Amino acid sequence: MARRHWMFYGWIVVGCIVLVMALSSGTRMSFGIALVPLSEQFGWTRTTLSTIVLITGIITGLLQMTMGVLVDRFGPRHLLAIGVSLVGLGVWLLTAANTVWQFGLAYGLLVGVGFAATQQVVTATLISNWFVQHRGFVQSIAGSAPAVGWMLVVPLNMSIERAYDWTVMYRIMGTVLLVAVVPLIWIFIRNRPEDMGLSPLGEGSQGGVPSPSASPALAGLSLRQALGSGQTWKLVYLGFA
């Protein structure tokens, strides 16, 4: 079992994953804080603003399967960095938008794509690459990260909005994502432990090596095979539910 001195490096990757998912989810849920100020400032109805949020959700949901293909081709590290960059850029552009279409382009499109790239579809690949042992436990940690964002990021953003305004809130969020989180991804996250001369945690340990009969399943499915599988559509349903 390969370790990096006193701690397996994969736990640092997990910490970065939790940070990315918490900030992304917290940014997403913080739109409710800006809903009333936006409506009052621009005279837009809440129905109009809610429609933009709906578009964001649709784009994020529809791109999940595409992200699965892209993560196999380019790796989760690149997708996470691009996703966080798009979210940071999108919320910054919100503060400069003064028409509905500009707002929809910034939040509906850019932020929607960014949210899709920071979801568990991408992070689960990282976790599977780094962990054989404790994989279920680590996946549960990543799954709880959005709730951490709701509990910590949303109240903080609410305090910022009350003390200043919604533009300051989004500029701070955008700056944190672009200036702090994106470099953090490039510095600390690696797609596979082999990139650092390490092995996945638990690889080679008793019970951690898949049997020969399981090896065909590990080879994965083609996109056509996945679309024809009932399990795929169950997972899609659970993702939207």
C-alpha positions in Angstrom: 0.0 0.0 0.0 1.7 3.2 -1.2 1.7 6.1 1.2 3.2 9.5 1.1 5.2 9.7 4.3 2.7 9.9 7.2 -0.5 10.2 5.1 -1.8 8.7 1.8 -1.8 11.6 -0.7 -5.3 10.6 -1.9 -6.8 12.2 1.3 -5.4 15.6 0.1 -7.2 15.0 -3.2 -10.4 14.2 -1.3 -10.0 17.5 0.7 -9.8 19.4 -2.6 -12.9 17.6 -3.9 -14.9 18.5 -0.8 -13.8 22.1 -1.1 -14.7 22.3 -4.8 -18.1 20.7 -4.4 -19.0 22.7 -1.3 -18.2 26.0 -2.9 -19.9 25.1 -6.2 -23.0 23.9 -4.4 -23.0 26.9 -2.0 -22.7 29.3 -5.0 -25.6 27.6 -6.6 -27.9 27.8 -3.6 -26.9 31.4 -2.9 -28.9 32.6 -5.9 -31.9 32.7 -3.6 -30.2 35.4 -1.6 -29.9 37.6 -4.7 -33.4 36.9 -6.0 -35.2 39.8 -4.3 -32.5 42.4 -4.7 -32.2 41.6 -8.4 -36.0 41.8 -8.9 -36.0 45.2 -7.1 -33.0 46.6 -8.9 -33.9 45.7 -12.5 -37.7 45.3 -12.2 -37.5 41.7 -13.4 -40.2 39.4 -12.1 -39.3 36.5 -9.9 -40.8 34.2 -12.6 -38.2 35.5 -15.1 -35.3 35.0 -12.6 -36.7 31.5 -11.7 -36.7 30.6 -15.4 -33.0 31.4 -15.6 -32.4 29.2 -12.7 -34.5 26.5 -14.4 -32.4 26.8 -17.5 -29.2 26.4 -15.4 -30.6 23.3 -13.8 -31.6 21.8 -17.2 -28.1 22.5 -18.7 -26.4 21.0 -15.6 -28.6 17.9 -15.7 -28.3 17.3 -19.5 -24.6 17.6 -19.4 -24.0 14.9 -16.8 -23.8 12.1 -19.3 -21.5 14.2 -21.5 -19.3 14.9 -18.6 -18.9 11.1 -18.1 -17.5 10.9 -21.7 -15.3 14.0 -21.3 -13.8 12.8 -18.0 -12.7 9.6 -19.7 -11.0 11.6 -22.4 -9.5 14.5 -20.6 -9.4 13.5 -17.0 -11.2 14.8 -13.9 -8.5 17.3 -13.0 -9.0 19.3 -16.2 -12.8 19.2 -16.0 -12.8 20.4 -12.4 -10.5 23.3 -13.2 -12.6 24.3 -16.2 -15.8 23.9 -14.2 -14.7 26.1 -11.3 -13.3 28.7 -13.8 -16.7 28.9 -15.6 -18.6 29.2 -12.3 -16.2 31.9 -11.1 -16.3 33.8 -14.4 -20.1 33.4 -14.7 -20.8 34.9 -11.3 -18.4 37.8 -11.9 -20.2 38.5 -15.2 -23.5 38.6 -13.4 -22.4 41.8 -11.6 -21.8 43.4 -15.0 -25.0 42.2 -16.7 -27.9 44.7 -17.1 -30.3 42.8 -19.4 -32.1 39.5 -19.0 -30.3 37.8 -21.9 -26.9 38.8 -20.5 -27.9 37.4 -17.1 -29.2 34.3 -18.7 -26.0 33.8 -20.7 -23.8 34.3 -17.7 -25.8 32.2 -15.2 -27.8 30.0 -17.4 -25.1 28.9 -19.7 -21.6 29.5 -18.2 -22.5 28.7 -14.6 -24.7 25.8 -15.7 -21.8 24.2 -17.6 -19.5 24.9 -14.7 -21.9 23.3 -12.2 -22.1 20.2 -14.4 -18.3 19.9 -14.3 -18.1 20.0 -10.5 -20.7 17.4 -9.8 -20.1 13.9 -8.5 -20.0 12.4 -12.0 -16.5 13.9 -12.3 -15.4 13.6 -8.7 -16.4 9.9 -8.4 -13.8 9.1 -11.1 -11.1 10.7 -9.0 -12.1 8.8 -6.0 -12.3 5.5 -7.9 -8.8 6.1 -9.3 -7.3 6.9 -5.9 -9.1 4.5 -3.6 -9.8 0.7 -3.6 -10.0 0.4 0.2 -12.5 2.8 1.8 -13.9 3.7 -1.6 -17.5 3.7 -0.3 -16.6 5.8 2.7 -14.8 8.4 0.6 -17.7 8.5 -1.9 -20.0 9.3 1.1 -17.7 12.1 2.2 -17.9 13.6 -1.3 -21.6 13.1 -1.4 -22.0 15.2 1.8 -19.9 18.1 0.4 -22.9 19.9 -1.1 -24.6 20.0 2.2 -21.5 21.5 3.8 -21.7 24.3 1.2 -25.3 24.9 2.0 -24.5 25.1 5.7 -21.4 27.3 5.5 -21.3 29.2 2.2 -24.9 30.3 2.0 -25.0 31.9 5.5 -21.7 33.6 4.8 -23.0 34.9 1.5 -26.2 36.1 3.2 -24.1 38.1 5.6 -22.1 39.7 2.8 -25.2 40.6 0.9 -26.8 42.2 3.9 -23.6 44.1 4.8 -23.0 45.3 1.2 -25.0 44.0 -1.7 -25.5 41.1 -4.1 -22.8 42.3 -6.5 -20.1 42.3 -3.8 -21.3 38.8 -2.8 -20.8 37.4 -6.3 -17.5 39.3 -6.9 -16.1 37.8 -3.7 -17.3 34.3 -4.7 -15.9 34.7 -8.2 -12.6 35.9 -6.9 -12.2 33.0 -4.5 -13.1 30.5 -7.2 -10.8 31.9 -9.8 -7.8 33.1 -7.7 -7.8 30.4 -5.0 -9.6 27.3 -5.9 -8.5 26.9 -9.6 -4.8 27.1 -8.6 -5.5 24.7 -5.8 -6.8 22.1 -8.3 -3.8 22.4 -10.5 -1.3 22.2 -7.6 -2.8 19.4 -5.6 -5.1 17.2 -7.7 -3.7 14.5 -9.9 -5.9 12.2 -12.0 -4.3 9.0 -10.8 -1.9 8.0 -8.0 0.4 6.5 -10.7 1.0 10.1 -11.9 2.9 10.6 -8.6 4.5 7.1 -8.5 1.9 5.9 -6.0 -0.7 3.1 -6.0 -4.4 3.4 -5.1 -5.1 2.9 -1.4 -5.8 -0.8 -0.8 -4.5 -2.1 -4.1 -2.8 -5.4 -3.6 -4.2 -5.8 -0.1 -6.3 -8.8 0.8 -9.8 -8.3 -0.4 -8.7 -5.2 -2.4 -7.7 -7.0 -5.6 -10.6 -7.9 -8.0 -10.9 -11.5 -9.0 -10.2 -12.5 -12.6 -13.9 -13.1 -13.1 -14.6 -9.4 -12.3 -12.1 -8.0 -14.8 -14.5 -7.7 -17.7 -16.7 -5.5 -15.7 -13.8 -3.3 -14.8 -13.2 -2.7 -18.5 -16.4 -0.6 -18.6 -19.2 -0.2 -21.1 -19.4 1.6 -24.3 -21.8 4.5 -24.5 -24.2 2.5 -26.6 -24.1 -0.4 -24.0 -24.6 2.1 -21.2 -27.6 3.7 -22.9 -29.2 0.2 -23.3 -28.7 -0.7 -19.7 -31.6 -0.3 -17.3 -29.2 0.5 -14.5 -28.0 3.6 -16.3 -31.5 5.0 -16.6 -32.2 4.2 -12.9 -29.1 6.3 -12.0 -30.3 9.1 -14.3 -33.7 9.1 -12.7 -32.1 9.2 -9.2 -29.9 12.1 -10.3 -32.9 14.1 -11.3 -35.2 13.0 -8.5 
